[in-house]
Amino acid sequence: MASAKRGPKVGDLIEIFRPDFQHWAVYVGDGYVVHVTPSGERERAVSGSTKSVPREKVVAKKELLDDVAGRDKYQVNHMHDRQYSALAPDQIVRRAEQHVGQEVPYLMHRGNSRDFAIDMRYEVTTSLREVELTRKQG
């Protein structure tokens, strides 16, 4: 159930509106996204949940957007396009798909599905949330 008027394009960042948080994914084409979710988790992705264990392993998965979103609304969101130059769509897809199946430690309470998606689109590896907090404090 998309809230956007147009369908996603290859390389788009998808923001999925969960009841308590937003989950993020990278659209890689043919209805599929790459996103991170707790390893071993068979339920809906909870990688941005504040209720998650502080340190947990997550795995990048390639799944159908409709399956990942379920009944939740989603939209294309490129809120950082003004700050950063997006990579070419084929580079974004290649970077995202290279991570599929890889398990990586993440701080789950910091919105790492967002950080993962942003890193794939802009090749920004520093947590933008920490950068934003540093700017506010400085």
PyMOL commands that set and color helices and strands:
alter all, ss='L'
color gray80, all
select helices_A, chain A and resi 65-69+89-99+108-110+112-122+128-137
alter helices_A, ss='H'
color red, helices_A
select strands_A, chain A and resi 13-17+22-29+32-38+55-64+74-76+103-107
alter strands_A, ss='S'
color yellow, strands_A
deselect
rebuild
show_as cartoon
